[in-house]
Structure formats: structure tokens, C-alpha cells
């Protein structure tokens, strides 16, 4: 077998219990070594502030939400940027090594067909907006918030899963 190509048969996914335990260890190590929990939406906000400084600097500095992030400078100076880059690279390498790397549009059969890219982008924008309003994303509020026994983390997780169950039932009945 050529080492430059993924295996012909994908490796099985990890079992949930050991994967969850390892995720907990990673989360604990993140708190211990960086003083921060896991999260991702802070990166996109910092990137938006940086782009704003390149395009409309006066408006970005004056913006109550983005202005404070401008003082930190370039988004590459933030730890969260390197976390997001590491997660993305790690996911690509992991998928390649497991023989699961492929580009595909999931859910096209029953979630919009040819409109799927637009609906996925729109859903992502809404999820990102919601994450900023809630002061954290799934990993930031759900994992890190719950790990620190934050009330907001538990409220978020309950709402997130309840909404997922309701929406999955709605789409299941449409199939």
C-alpha cells in the first residue's frame, strides 16, 4: 500500500466513552496550561475586527463590540486563533489517516437539494450570531462552561439539545 494515500477501508470511529474521556482530559489540560477553556467563535470575531481595521478602520474602532478587540492587534497574536488552526489541521490529518477524508455535501437528499450550500451557509451565520449573543459557541459554552459549572453553560446545553431533538423530529416527518 502506498503511504501517500489513505487506507482503502476506513478505520472505525472511536467509541464514545473513551473519546469523551479523552476530550475531558484535553479540556482539563487546556485550562491548566492556557488558563482558558475551549472555544472557537472568538477567533471569527477577532478576524472580523482585523478585516474591519483593514477596510473601515474608523468605524471598527468606534464600534462598541469590535473596538475592544482591535487593541489586541493581529488575530494571529491570540491563542484562540492557534487553537482553531490546530483543530482544523488536526481534523484534516486525522481524517486522512483514518481513510475518511473526502469532500462532500452532507444532507443534500432531504435538506434543500441544490439549495443546500445556501441553507448551510445561512444556518452557519445564524449559529454564529447566536453564539456571539450567548457569549460562546458549543465548545465554549457547552464544554468549557459546563466544566466550570457555569449556569449559562448548562442552560445552553439543554437548549441546544432540546432544539436539536425538535428539529430532527420535524425533518424526520418530512422524509
C-alpha positions as CSV (number, residue, x, y, z in Angstrom):
1,X,0.0,0.0,0.0
2,X,1.3,3.4,-0.9
3,X,1.8,5.6,2.2
4,X,0.8,8.7,0.3
5,X,-2.8,7.6,0.1
6,X,-5.4,6.8,2.8
7,X,-6.3,3.1,3.5
8,X,-8.8,1.5,1.2
9,X,-11.1,0.7,4.1
10,X,-11.8,3.5,6.6
11,X,-10.8,2.8,10.2
12,X,-13.8,2.6,12.6
13,X,-14.8,5.7,14.7
14,X,-13.7,5.8,18.3
15,X,-16.1,4.5,20.9
16,X,-18.0,7.4,22.7
17,X,-16.8,6.6,26.2
18,X,-13.0,6.7,25.5
19,X,-13.5,9.7,23.1
20,X,-15.4,11.6,25.8
21,X,-12.8,10.8,28.5
22,X,-10.0,12.0,26.2
23,X,-11.9,15.2,25.4
24,X,-12.3,15.8,29.1
25,X,-8.5,15.3,29.6
26,X,-7.9,17.8,26.7
27,X,-10.3,20.3,28.2
28,X,-8.6,20.0,31.6
29,X,-5.1,20.4,30.0
30,X,-6.3,23.4,28.2
31,X,-7.5,25.1,31.4
32,X,-4.3,24.1,33.2
33,X,-1.8,25.2,30.5
34,X,-3.6,28.2,29.0
35,X,-5.9,29.4,31.7
36,X,-8.7,29.3,29.1
37,X,-11.3,26.8,28.1
38,X,-12.0,25.5,24.6
39,X,-13.9,27.7,22.1
40,X,-13.9,29.0,18.6
41,X,-16.2,31.9,17.9
42,X,-13.7,34.3,19.5
43,X,-11.5,33.7,16.5
44,X,-14.1,34.7,14.0
45,X,-14.9,37.8,15.9
46,X,-11.2,38.8,16.1
47,X,-10.8,38.0,12.4
48,X,-13.8,40.3,11.7
49,X,-12.2,43.1,13.8
50,X,-9.0,42.7,11.9
51,X,-10.7,42.8,8.5
52,X,-12.7,45.8,9.7
53,X,-9.5,47.6,10.6
54,X,-8.2,46.9,7.0
55,X,-11.4,48.1,5.3
56,X,-13.1,50.7,7.6
57,X,-10.7,51.4,10.5
58,X,-12.6,54.4,12.0
59,X,-15.9,52.6,12.1
60,X,-14.3,49.4,13.5
61,X,-12.5,51.4,16.3
62,X,-15.7,53.2,17.1
63,X,-17.8,50.0,17.2
64,X,-18.6,49.1,20.8
65,X,-18.4,45.4,20.1
66,X,-15.4,45.2,17.8
67,X,-13.4,48.2,19.1
68,X,-12.1,46.4,22.1
69,X,-10.6,43.6,20.0
70,X,-8.7,46.0,17.8
71,X,-6.4,46.8,20.7
72,X,-5.1,43.2,20.7
73,X,-3.7,43.7,17.2
74,X,-3.4,41.0,14.6
75,X,-5.7,37.9,15.0
76,X,-2.6,35.7,14.9
77,X,-1.5,37.1,18.2
78,X,-4.4,35.5,20.0
79,X,-4.3,31.9,21.5
80,X,-7.7,31.2,20.2
81,X,-6.6,31.6,16.6
82,X,-3.9,28.9,17.0
83,X,-6.5,26.7,18.7
84,X,-8.8,27.0,15.7
85,X,-6.0,26.4,13.2
86,X,-4.8,23.4,15.2
87,X,-8.3,21.9,15.3
88,X,-8.7,22.3,11.5
89,X,-5.3,20.9,10.7
90,X,-5.8,18.0,13.2
91,X,-9.1,17.2,11.7
92,X,-7.7,17.0,8.2
93,X,-4.7,14.8,9.3
94,X,-7.0,12.6,11.4
95,X,-9.5,12.1,8.6
96,X,-6.7,11.4,6.1
97,X,-5.0,8.8,8.4
98,X,-8.3,7.1,9.1
99,X,-9.2,6.9,5.4
100,X,-12.2,9.2,5.8
101,X,-11.0,12.3,4.0
102,X,-13.4,13.4,1.3
103,X,-15.2,16.5,0.2
104,X,-19.0,16.1,0.2
105,X,-22.2,17.9,0.7
106,X,-24.0,16.1,3.5
107,X,-27.8,16.2,3.8
108,X,-28.5,17.1,0.2
109,X,-31.1,14.4,-0.1
110,X,-33.6,15.9,2.2
111,X,-32.2,19.3,3.3
112,X,-32.7,21.5,0.3
113,X,-31.0,19.6,-2.6
114,X,-29.3,22.2,-4.8
115,X,-30.1,25.0,-2.3
116,X,-28.1,23.1,0.3
117,X,-25.0,25.3,0.2
118,X,-27.1,28.4,0.7
119,X,-29.1,26.9,3.5
120,X,-25.9,25.6,5.2
121,X,-24.3,29.0,5.0
122,X,-27.4,30.7,6.3
123,X,-27.6,28.2,9.2
124,X,-24.0,28.8,9.9
125,X,-24.5,32.6,10.0
126,X,-27.4,32.2,12.4
127,X,-25.5,29.8,14.6
128,X,-22.5,32.1,14.7
129,X,-24.7,35.1,15.6
130,X,-26.4,33.0,18.3
131,X,-23.0,32.0,19.7
132,X,-21.9,35.6,19.9
133,X,-25.2,36.7,21.5
134,X,-24.9,33.8,24.0
135,X,-21.2,34.8,24.7
136,X,-19.9,31.5,23.5
137,X,-20.2,28.6,21.0
138,X,-21.0,24.9,21.6
139,X,-17.4,24.2,22.7
140,X,-17.0,27.5,24.7
141,X,-20.3,27.4,26.5
142,X,-21.2,23.7,26.4
143,X,-17.8,22.2,27.2
144,X,-15.9,24.9,29.0
145,X,-19.0,26.4,30.6
146,X,-20.3,23.1,31.9
147,X,-16.8,22.1,33.1
148,X,-16.7,25.2,35.2
149,X,-20.3,24.6,36.5
150,X,-21.5,27.8,34.8
151,X,-25.3,28.2,34.8
152,X,-25.1,29.7,31.3
153,X,-23.3,26.5,30.1
154,X,-26.0,24.2,31.4
155,X,-28.8,26.4,30.0
156,X,-27.1,26.5,26.7
157,X,-26.6,22.7,26.6
158,X,-30.2,22.0,27.5
159,X,-31.5,24.4,24.9
160,X,-29.1,23.2,22.2
161,X,-30.1,19.5,22.7
162,X,-33.8,20.2,23.0
163,X,-33.7,22.3,19.8
164,X,-31.8,19.6,18.0
165,X,-34.4,17.0,19.1
166,X,-37.3,19.1,17.9
167,X,-35.7,20.0,14.6
168,X,-34.7,16.4,13.9
169,X,-38.3,15.3,14.5
170,X,-39.6,17.9,12.1
171,X,-37.2,16.9,9.4
172,X,-37.8,13.2,10.0
173,X,-41.5,13.6,9.4
174,X,-40.8,15.3,6.1
175,X,-38.8,12.4,4.7
